[in-house]
Amino acid sequence: MRTWHDRRILDLLGVEIPVIQAPMAGATTAEMVIAASEAGGLGSLPSAQYSVHQLHEALSQITARTTRSINVNFFSHVKPDADPAGQMRWRALLAPYFVELGLDPAAPISGPGRAPFDNEFCEVVEEFRPKVVSFHFGLPDRRLVDRVKAAGAKVLSSATTVAEAVWLEAHGVDAVIAMGFEAGGHRGNFLTQDMTTQVGTMALIPQVVDAVKVPVIAAGGIADGRGVAAALMLGASAVQIGSAYLLTPEAKIPDLHADALGRAGDASTAITNVFTGRPARGVVNRLMRELGPLSDVAPAFPTAGVALAAIRARAEEEGRDDFTNLWAGQALGLARRLPSAELTVKLFEDAMAALGAGSAIRRL
């Protein structure tokens, strides 16, 4: 395998090649994390939908099977205040779907939602001491970040604008993930909620590189070696790739989601907030068409998704993806169906081939 000359990022992450498997809540498995890390990249475990106990179990499984670097990812959102009126408006908007599916729209609802990083999660980090900890939606309280660093972890977080990247560097991250508008799943935005001004990956990378001194990791719209090469040529030190890993055998997604990915093309996805209350990119389906894709009625993250759980489950029983979040990025059509380990290596080797074994970059 050819080597990447940017020792700063390789040493920072403790990896051999600058490819990060993106953390994808609900889709990433321990097997995917292990495979990506064993291949020389950085496997990433998403923790947003885990309880503390579940996270402990997953990390126990992973660390028993690999001694390589791993990344543990957390959401750092603030739990929203109670909003009974807003929840009533949302339930009223969803009521016709409940009736259509033979469900009671007035039935009590409950669910775990997505948990932000807190003291209990931090204690798990301190116990397992992963090489890398990454955050989405900014950063948690400074005291928690300091504890993560004291446990020996390098800290990453996502930026969707130059201003967010500068903010993250000022608040102590070791590297910035520059997340372009093309990326699948939840946007990492935290200083702005305006989706009309979000920046594409290839415009975002060089501007973030020029604005910060820490290494920049490119994410969004990258699914093959050509995309990796383009990101590296624009100054990124590494890439983070998500949607391509959804096609690996290690991914865990509903059959309906897998079928939607098989049909998806370059114009099949959109940014929506109707599934969780925060903007995220997924394959367009009925709920997005009829209520969004962006709705002012959707309540604050993560509460919107709790009300959807019953109708999603019933529709999926009937073989319908009408209410399922089908997260995917715009470059999914470029991805190849490979095992996670093979994909990790191929992305890098194809990029090096496209760059002439790195000689073009070395001349810059």
Residue pairs with C-beta under 8 A, 6 or more apart in sequence:
1 16
1 17
1 40
1 345
1 348
1 349
2 349
2 352
2 357
2 358
3 16
3 358
4 10
4 17
4 18
4 348
4 352
4 358
5 358
5 361
5 362
6 18
6 215
6 237
6 238
8 215
8 237
9 18
9 175
9 215
9 217
9 237
9 238
10 16
10 17
10 18
12 154
12 174
12 175
12 215
13 20
13 42
13 69
13 71
13 131
13 132
13 154
13 175
13 238
14 42
14 68
14 69
14 131
14 132
15 37
15 40
15 41
15 42
15 68
15 69
16 40
16 41
17 39
17 40
17 41
17 344
17 345
17 348
18 41
18 232
18 237
18 238
18 239
18 348
19 36
19 40
19 41
19 42
19 228
19 238
19 239
19 241
19 344
19 347
19 348
20 36
20 41
20 42
20 44
20 71
20 217
20 238
20 239
20 240
20 241
21 28
21 32
21 33
21 36
21 41
21 42
21 43
21 44
21 240
21 241
21 242
21 245
21 340
21 344
22 28
22 44
22 185
22 219
22 240
22 241
22 242
22 245
23 44
23 45
23 46
23 47
23 71
23 73
23 134
24 46
24 185
24 242
24 245
24 246
24 251
24 327
25 46
25 47
25 48
25 49
25 114
26 46
26 49
26 252
26 253
27 245
27 246
27 251
27 252
27 253
27 327
28 44
28 45
28 46
28 245
28 251
28 252
29 250
29 251
29 252
30 45
30 58
30 61
30 62
30 65
31 250
31 340
32 43
32 245
32 248
32 250
32 251
32 340
33 43
33 44
33 45
33 62
33 70
34 43
34 62
34 65
34 66
35 43
35 248
35 250
35 339
35 340
35 341
35 344
36 42
36 43
36 44
36 245
36 340
36 341
36 344
37 43
37 66
37 68
37 69
37 70
38 66
38 68
38 341
39 340
39 341
39 342
39 344
39 345
40 68
40 344
40 345
40 348
41 344
41 345
41 348
42 69
42 70
42 71
42 132
43 62
43 66
43 68
43 70
43 71
44 70
44 71
44 72
44 73
44 132
44 134
44 240
45 55
45 58
45 59
45 62
45 70
45 71
45 72
45 73
46 73
47 55
47 72
47 73
47 74
47 121
48 73
48 74
48 75
48 114
48 115
48 136
49 112
49 114
49 115
50 58
50 115
51 112
51 115
52 120
52 121
52 123
52 124
55 72
55 121
55 124
56 124
56 127
59 72
59 124
59 128
59 130
62 70
63 70
63 128
69 130
69 131
69 132
70 130
70 131
70 132
71 130
71 131
71 132
71 133
71 134
71 156
72 125
72 128
72 130
72 132
72 133
72 134
73 133
73 134
73 135
73 136
74 116
74 117
74 121
74 133
74 134
74 135
74 136
74 140
75 114
75 115
75 116
75 117
75 135
75 136
75 137
76 116
76 117
76 135
76 136
76 137
76 138
76 139
76 140
76 157
77 114
77 116
77 137
77 278
77 301
77 302
78 116
79 116
80 299
80 300
80 301
80 303
83 299
83 300
83 303
86 297
86 299
86 300
87 299
87 303
87 307
89 297
89 299
90 297
90 298
90 299
90 304
90 307
91 105
91 307
93 291
93 295
93 297
94 105
94 307
94 308
94 311
95 105
97 311
97 322
97 323
98 104
98 105
98 310
98 311
99 105
101 311
101 314
101 315
101 318
102 314
103 310
103 311
103 314
107 310
109 306
109 307
109 309
109 310
110 306
111 305
111 306
111 309
113 302
113 303
113 305
113 306
114 276
114 301
114 302
114 305
115 121
116 140
117 135
117 140
117 144
118 140
118 144
119 144
122 144
122 147
122 148
125 133
125 147
125 148
125 151
125 153
126 147
126 151
129 151
129 152
129 153
130 153
131 152
131 153
131 154
132 153
132 154
132 155
132 156
133 148
133 153
133 154
133 155
133 156
134 155
134 156
134 157
134 158
134 177
135 155
135 156
135 157
135 158
136 157
136 158
136 186
136 188
137 158
137 186
137 188
137 189
137 190
137 278
138 157
138 164
138 167
138 168
138 190
138 191
139 145
139 155
139 157
139 168
139 171
139 172
139 173
142 171
145 155
145 171
145 172
148 155
149 155
149 172
154 174
154 175
155 172
155 173
155 174
156 173
156 174
156 175
156 176
156 177
156 217
157 168
157 173
157 176
157 177
157 188
158 164
158 176
158 177
158 179
158 188
158 219
159 165
159 167
159 168
159 176
159 177
159 178
159 179
159 188
159 208
160 179
160 180
160 181
160 187
160 188
160 189
160 192
160 198
160 199
160 204
161 189
161 191
161 192
161 197
161 198
161 199
161 204
162 199
162 204
162 207
162 208
162 211
163 191
163 192
164 188
164 189
164 190
164 191
164 192
165 176
165 178
165 208
165 211
165 212
165 216
166 211
166 212
167 191
168 176
168 212
169 176
169 212
169 213
169 214
173 214
174 214
174 215
175 214
175 215
175 216
175 217
175 237
175 238
176 208
176 212
176 214
176 215
176 216
176 217
177 188
177 216
177 217
177 218
177 219
177 240
178 201
178 204
178 205
178 208
178 216
178 217
178 218
178 219
178 236
179 187
179 188
179 201
179 204
179 219
179 220
180 199
180 200
180 201
180 202
180 203
180 204
180 205
180 218
180 219
180 220
180 221
181 198
181 199
181 200
181 201
181 220
181 271
182 200
182 201
182 220
182 221
182 281
182 329
182 330
182 331
183 201
183 219
183 220
183 221
183 242
183 281
183 329
184 242
184 243
184 246
184 269
184 280
184 281
184 282
184 327
184 328
184 329
184 330
184 332
185 242
185 280
185 281
185 282
185 327
185 329
186 276
186 278
186 279
186 280
187 195
187 198
187 271
187 278
187 279
187 280
187 281
189 198
189 279
193 279
195 271
195 279
195 294
198 271
199 207
200 220
200 221
201 218
201 219
201 220
201 221
201 222
201 231
202 221
202 230
202 231
202 234
204 220
205 216
205 218
205 231
205 234
205 235
205 236
206 234
206 235
208 216
209 216
209 234
209 235
209 236
210 235
215 237
215 238
216 235
216 236
216 237
217 236
217 237
217 238
217 239
217 240
218 231
218 232
218 234
218 236
218 238
218 239
218 240
219 239
219 240
219 241
219 242
220 329
221 227
221 329
221 330
221 331
222 228
222 230
222 231
222 239
222 241
222 331
223 241
223 243
223 244
223 329
223 331
223 332
223 333
223 334
223 335
224 244
224 331
224 334
224 335
224 336
224 347
224 350
225 346
225 347
225 348
225 349
225 350
225 351
225 352
225 353
225 354
226 334
226 350
226 351
226 354
227 239
227 331
227 334
228 239
228 241
228 347
228 348
228 350
228 351
228 354
229 350
229 351
229 352
229 354
229 355
231 239
232 239
232 351
232 355
232 361
233 355
233 360
233 361
239 347
241 347
242 329
243 261
243 328
243 329
243 331
243 332
243 335
244 331
244 332
244 334
244 335
244 336
244 343
244 347
245 251
245 340
245 343
246 253
246 257
246 261
246 327
246 328
246 332
246 335
247 261
247 332
247 335
247 336
247 337
247 338
248 337
248 338
248 339
248 340
248 343
249 339
249 340
250 339
250 340
253 261
254 316
254 324
256 316
256 319
256 320
256 321
256 324
256 326
257 321
257 324
257 326
257 327
259 321
260 283
260 285
260 321
260 326
260 328
261 283
261 326
261 328
261 332
263 283
264 283
264 328
264 332
264 333
265 333
266 330
266 331
266 333
268 283
268 284
268 328
269 281
269 282
269 283
269 284
269 328
269 329
269 330
269 332
270 281
270 282
270 284
270 288
270 293
271 279
271 280
271 281
271 293
271 294
272 279
272 280
272 281
272 282
272 288
272 292
272 293
272 294
273 279
273 280
273 292
273 293
273 294
273 295
273 298
273 301
273 304
274 287
274 288
274 291
274 292
274 293
274 294
274 295
274 298
274 304
275 282
275 287
275 304
275 305
275 308
275 325
276 301
276 302
276 304
276 305
276 325
277 298
277 299
277 300
277 301
277 302
277 303
277 304
277 305
278 301
278 302
279 294
280 325
280 327
281 327
281 328
281 329
281 330
282 288
282 325
282 326
282 327
282 328
283 326
283 327
283 328
284 293
285 321
285 322
285 323
285 324
285 326
286 322
286 323
287 308
287 322
287 323
291 297
291 298
292 298
298 304
305 325
308 323
311 323
312 323
312 324
315 321
315 322
315 323
315 324
316 324
336 343
336 346
338 346
352 358
355 361
